[in-house]
Amino acid sequence: MSALANEFSWSHARHQVFQSCLKRYYFAYYASWGGWDPAAPARPRELYLLKRLSTRQQWAGHHAHQAIEFLLKNARHDSAGELAAAVEARQLEIMRREFRESRAGAYRADPVHVPGLFEHEYRLDVPPEEWKAVVDRTAQAIRRFLASDVWRDLRGLPDDDLLAVERRAHFTLDGLKVYAVPDLVVRRGGQVLVYDWKTGTADPAEHRTQLGIYALLALDRWTAAPDEIEAIAYNPVLDRRESFAYSADDFETLRDFIRDSADEMLFPLENPEANAAGDGANFDCAADDAPCKTCPFLRACPRWGA
């Protein structure tokens, strides 16, 4: 069993899970802890496997992100354009392989390294044309990104101006580790630009909050001037971008948002100082079943397990 301590930390993704359903939050951040270890007891092992599942939409978004990451790390200096020309076929072949492995249940033997799809785990009847639409959306995201002004600008940047690509990092707020994974951070013309690739649909206000957390990371790591940071949510499927700027007051509001959210997360714990959740009795299911439709923990949930 893993000896790693389950320390309390904060991230925007963790906040979203907490707000959607306390029971899902308990399963994801406490009951599944250590389940990556083959020697773990059966329950955390099974919950960890479920935690790792992706819906087909999440899976498609992941592969669009992965293709863009490959382009940024490998194809910026590909003067002949060979890598860029091959990236779509490369990514779709990876998706085909993962689909076959997921359908065969290979992830059950190794959930750490083999992706599993929610639809396969729960044996949902998804028509072939819906699977095709998911793959087509990923392909469209790659093609439009390659044709975009965003890619044109990024591929011309010097290596020293590429500050972070899909790098998990954190800053500290009142002793609390705050994790953030911006898709890309670059320096250009005296500005620090923070990018987040969006392949789905979401509330623009949610975009502003999420990218504000990434901007706080940039303020901690790469500049001390709020007016030198621009955060950009870019949707490669639609070739659409939103830009956000933050004042010093905006950053303080974001810090208060994190503090309040963290306090809420600590409240149902049996022992907040030890980050111990107990048996989960304090973590209720969501009041309505809207979040349940894509929850990976359906089989473990007391509302649906039977």
C-alpha positions in Angstrom: 0.0 0.0 0.0 1.3 3.5 -0.9 2.9 5.4 2.0 2.2 8.7 0.4 0.3 11.1 2.6 -3.0 12.4 1.4 -2.4 16.1 2.0 -5.1 18.7 1.6 -4.6 21.0 -1.4 -6.8 23.0 -3.7 -7.4 23.2 -7.5 -10.2 24.6 -9.6 -11.0 21.0 -10.8 -11.3 19.9 -7.2 -13.6 22.8 -6.4 -15.8 21.8 -9.4 -16.1 18.2 -8.2 -17.0 19.4 -4.6 -19.7 21.7 -5.9 -21.2 19.1 -8.2 -21.6 16.3 -5.6 -20.1 15.7 -2.1 -20.2 11.9 -2.5 -18.3 12.1 -5.8 -15.8 14.3 -4.1 -15.3 11.9 -1.3 -14.8 9.0 -3.7 -12.4 10.9 -5.9 -10.2 12.5 -3.2 -10.4 10.2 -0.2 -11.9 6.7 -0.7 -9.9 6.0 -3.8 -6.6 7.2 -2.3 -3.8 4.7 -2.8 -5.9 2.7 -5.3 -3.1 3.0 -7.9 -1.1 0.5 -5.9 -1.7 -3.2 -6.9 -1.3 -4.1 -3.2 -4.1 -1.7 -2.2 -7.3 -3.2 -0.7 -10.1 -4.0 -3.1 -12.3 -1.0 -2.4 -9.8 1.9 -3.0 -8.4 -0.1 -6.0 -11.9 -0.3 -7.6 -12.7 3.3 -6.8 -9.4 4.4 -8.3 -10.2 2.5 -11.5 -13.6 4.3 -11.7 -12.0 7.6 -11.0 -9.8 7.2 -14.0 -12.7 6.7 -16.4 -13.4 9.4 -19.1 -16.6 10.0 -21.0 -16.1 10.0 -24.8 -16.3 13.8 -24.8 -13.6 14.1 -22.1 -11.5 11.6 -24.1 -11.8 13.6 -27.3 -10.8 16.8 -25.4 -7.8 15.0 -23.9 -6.6 14.0 -27.4 -7.0 17.5 -28.8 -4.9 18.7 -25.9 -2.3 16.0 -26.4 -2.0 16.8 -30.1 -1.5 20.5 -29.4 1.1 19.6 -26.7 3.0 17.5 -29.3 2.9 20.3 -31.8 4.3 22.8 -29.3 7.0 20.6 -28.0 8.1 19.0 -31.4 6.8 20.8 -34.4 7.6 24.5 -33.8 11.0 24.0 -35.5 9.8 21.5 -38.1 10.7 23.7 -41.1 9.5 21.1 -43.6 6.1 20.8 -41.8 6.4 17.0 -41.7 5.5 16.6 -38.0 2.6 19.1 -38.3 1.3 17.3 -41.4 1.4 13.9 -39.6 0.0 14.9 -36.2 -3.7 14.3 -37.0 -3.1 10.8 -38.3 -0.8 10.1 -35.3 -3.4 11.2 -32.8 -6.3 9.4 -34.4 -4.3 6.1 -34.4 -3.7 6.5 -30.7 -7.4 7.0 -30.2 -8.2 3.9 -32.2 -5.8 1.8 -30.1 -7.2 3.2 -26.8 -10.8 2.6 -28.0 -10.0 -1.1 -28.7 -8.2 -1.5 -25.4 -11.0 0.1 -23.5 -13.7 -1.9 -25.2 -11.7 -5.1 -24.3 -11.5 -3.9 -20.6 -7.7 -3.8 -20.6 -7.8 -0.8 -18.2 -9.2 -3.0 -15.5 -5.8 -4.7 -15.2 -3.8 -1.5 -15.3 -5.9 1.7 -14.8 -2.8 3.8 -14.2 -1.5 3.3 -17.8 -4.5 2.1 -19.9 -7.3 4.6 -20.4 -10.9 3.4 -19.8 -14.1 4.9 -21.2 -17.2 5.4 -19.1 -19.4 4.1 -21.9 -17.5 0.8 -22.0 -17.4 0.3 -18.2 -21.2 0.9 -18.0 -22.0 -0.9 -21.2 -23.8 2.1 -22.7 -25.3 1.6 -26.2 -23.6 4.3 -28.2 -24.3 4.3 -31.9 -21.2 4.1 -34.2 -22.0 7.5 -35.7 -21.7 9.1 -32.2 -18.2 7.6 -31.7 -17.3 8.8 -35.2 -18.5 12.3 -34.3 -16.2 12.3 -31.3 -13.2 11.4 -33.4 -14.2 13.9 -36.1 -14.3 16.6 -33.5 -10.8 15.8 -32.4 -9.6 15.9 -36.0 -11.3 19.2 -36.6 -9.7 20.7 -33.5 -6.2 19.7 -34.7 -6.8 21.0 -38.3 -8.2 24.3 -37.2 -5.5 24.8 -34.6 -2.9 24.3 -37.3 -4.6 26.8 -39.5 -5.1 29.4 -36.7 -3.3 32.7 -36.0 -2.6 31.2 -32.5 -0.4 28.5 -34.0 1.2 30.9 -36.4 2.2 33.2 -33.5 3.3 30.4 -31.2 5.5 28.5 -33.6 7.6 31.6 -34.2 8.5 32.2 -30.5 12.0 31.5 -29.3 12.4 28.5 -27.0 13.2 30.7 -24.0 9.8 32.4 -24.3 8.0 29.0 -23.9 7.6 29.0 -20.1 5.4 26.0 -19.5 3.5 23.4 -21.6 0.9 21.3 -19.8 3.0 21.5 -16.6 1.4 20.8 -13.3 2.6 23.4 -10.8 1.4 25.1 -7.6 1.7 28.3 -5.6 1.1 28.7 -1.9 -1.8 30.8 -0.4 -1.8 31.1 3.4 0.2 27.8 3.6 -2.3 26.0 1.2 -0.9 24.4 -1.9 -3.0 25.7 -4.9 -2.4 23.5 -8.0 -2.9 24.7 -11.6 -2.1 23.1 -15.0 -2.2 25.8 -17.6 -2.1 24.3 -21.1 0.6 26.8 -22.1 2.4 29.8 -20.7 4.6 32.0 -23.0 6.3 35.4 -22.8 5.7 37.7 -25.7 6.3 41.4 -26.1 6.7 42.1 -22.4 3.5 40.1 -21.6 3.0 36.7 -20.0 0.2 34.9 -21.9 -1.6 32.0 -20.2 -3.5 29.7 -22.6 -6.2 27.2 -21.9 -7.6 25.0 -24.7 -11.4 24.6 -24.6 -13.0 21.9 -26.8 -16.4 21.8 -25.1 -18.9 24.3 -23.9 -18.9 26.2 -20.6 -20.0 29.4 -19.0 -17.6 32.2 -19.9 -17.7 33.3 -16.2 -16.3 29.9 -15.3 -13.6 30.4 -17.9 -12.6 33.7 -16.3 -12.4 32.1 -12.8 -10.4 29.1 -14.0 -7.9 31.2 -16.0 -7.7 33.6 -13.1 -6.3 30.8 -11.0 -3.7 30.1 -13.8 -3.0 33.9 -13.9 -2.3 33.8 -10.1 0.3 31.0 -10.8 1.8 33.3 -13.5 1.9 36.1 -11.0 3.7 33.9 -8.5 6.2 32.4 -11.1 6.9 34.7 -13.9 5.9 38.3 -13.2 4.9 40.6 -10.3 2.8 42.9 -12.4 -0.9 42.1 -12.9 -1.1 44.2 -16.0 1.5 42.1 -17.7 -0.7 39.0 -17.7 -3.2 38.1 -20.3 -5.2 34.9 -20.0 -6.7 33.3 -23.2 -9.3 30.6 -23.5 -9.0 29.3 -27.1 -11.4 26.8 -28.7 -9.7 25.1 -31.6 -12.9 23.4 -32.8 -14.5 26.8 -33.3 -11.4 28.8 -33.8 -12.7 31.2 -31.1 -10.8 32.9 -28.4 -11.7 34.9 -25.2 -9.1 37.1 -23.5 -9.1 38.1 -19.8 -7.2 40.7 -17.9 -7.0 40.9 -14.1 -6.4 43.8 -11.8 -4.8 43.6 -8.4 -8.3 43.8 -6.9 -9.4 40.9 -9.2 -6.5 38.8 -7.9 -7.4 39.5 -4.3 -11.0 38.5 -5.1 -9.7 35.2 -6.6 -7.6 34.6 -3.5 -10.7 35.0 -1.3 -12.6 32.7 -3.6 -9.9 30.0 -3.0 -9.9 30.6 0.8 -13.8 30.3 1.0 -13.8 27.2 -1.2 -11.1 25.5 0.8 -13.0 26.2 4.0 -16.1 24.6 2.5 -14.0 21.5 1.6 -12.6 21.1 5.1 -16.0 21.4 6.8 -17.3 17.8 6.3 -14.0 16.2 7.2 -14.0 14.1 10.3 -10.5 15.5 11.2 -9.7 18.6 9.1 -6.2 18.9 10.6 -5.3 15.4 9.4 -7.3 15.7 6.2 -9.2 12.6 7.3 -12.7 12.1 5.8 -13.8 9.2 8.0 -16.3 6.8 6.5 -17.8 9.3 4.1 -21.1 9.7 6.1 -20.8 13.5 6.0 -20.6 13.6 2.2 -24.1 13.5 0.8 -25.2 12.7 -2.7 -26.2 15.7 -4.9 -29.7 16.8 -4.3 -30.7 16.1 -7.9 -29.4 13.5 -10.3 -28.1 15.8 -13.0 -24.5 15.2 -12.1 -25.0 11.5 -12.0 -25.4 11.1 -15.8 -21.6 11.1 -16.3 -20.3 10.3 -12.9 -17.8 7.5 -13.0 -18.7 6.3 -9.5 -22.3 5.2 -10.3 -21.6 1.6 -9.3 -20.2 2.6 -6.0 -22.8 5.3 -5.1 -25.4 4.4 -2.5 -28.0 6.1 -4.8 -27.3 3.9 -7.8 -25.1 1.0 -6.7 -27.9 -1.5 -6.4 
